[in-house]
Every structure is written in structure tokens, then in C-alpha cells.
Amino acid sequence: MRGNALTENKSNSGKFSKEDEGDVLVKLGPLKYKVPGKRQRVIIGSLVVGLNLLLVIAVAVYFYSPAFQSFIYNVGRS
């Protein structure tokens, strides 16, 4: 039993435990890229979907609104 406690202490004494090593995707020298957490994935996914929706709306407005089309054309010229 004592031997197990010593090996547990040795394995946990490092900066990263074995659980952390399983989540590491890229290890480049001292830098490690780990799998993002659930909250971070939800935020980034929402941001991507929101920006794509904004792009689709802007394209639709561009084709159906001559005023917006001329505005975009004039912004592109300057």
C-alpha cells in the first residue's frame, strides 16, 4: 500500500497529470495545445454561426436593396 502512495505522489508531482496529457493535441516544445472546454466550444461555435448568418443577410440585402448596393460600391471605390 505504501508503494502505491509513493507512485501516486510521483505521478502527480509533475506540472501535468496523465489526464492532462490525454487532452493535449499538439505538443511543441514547452507549449501544449489542449482540447478546448465545452463553454469555449459553444462560444466559438455561436460566434461562427452568428457571423455566417450576418454574411447571408448582408448578401441578401445587397441584391435586393439598390441603396445598400450603391453604398457598398462607393465604399469600395474609396
N, C-alpha and C positions, 0 to 999 in steps of 0.2 A: 504494500500500500504506500509506503514511503517513496519507493521508486517512482510510482505513478505521479505523486505530488511533485517530485523534483522535475520530471519530464514535462509536466504541465506548466510549471513555472518557467522552464527554459523556453518552451514554445511560445508562451505569452509575453516573455520579456522583450521581444523584438518590437519594432515600431508597428509592423503589420502582422496580424494574426493570419492563420490559414484561411479563415473566412474571407478576409480582405483580398488575399491572393486569388481566390476563385473569381472575384468580380473584376479583376484587372484585365482590360482588353489589350492595352499597349503598354509595354514597359520599355522606356527609352532612357537608359542610364538611371539617374536618381528620380526621374519623372515617371509617374504612373497615371494612366488614364483609366478611370474606373467607370463601370456602368452607371449612368445617371439614375437617381432615385425616381420614385413614382411621381412625386409632385413636380419635379423638374421636367419629366417627360410630358406631363399634362400641360404645363405652362408653354413649353416649346411647341407642342402639337397644336394647342389653341392659337398660338401666335401664327403659325404657318397656315392653318385653315382660315383664320381671320384675314390675313394678308392676301391669300388667294381669292377669297370672296370679294375683298375690296378691289382687286385687279379685274375680276369679272364684271363687277358693277361699273367700274370706270370704262371698260371697253364697251359695254352696252350703252352707257351714256354718250360716249364718243360717237358711236354710229347713229344714235337717234336724236342727238341734240346738236344742231348746227352752231349754236353759240359756244358750246363747250369745245366743239371741233375747231372752230376758229381760234379760241383761246389757246388750245394746245398747239396749234400751228404757229401762232405768234410767239408763244413761249419758246418753241423750238428754233425759231429764227434768231432770237436774241442771244 
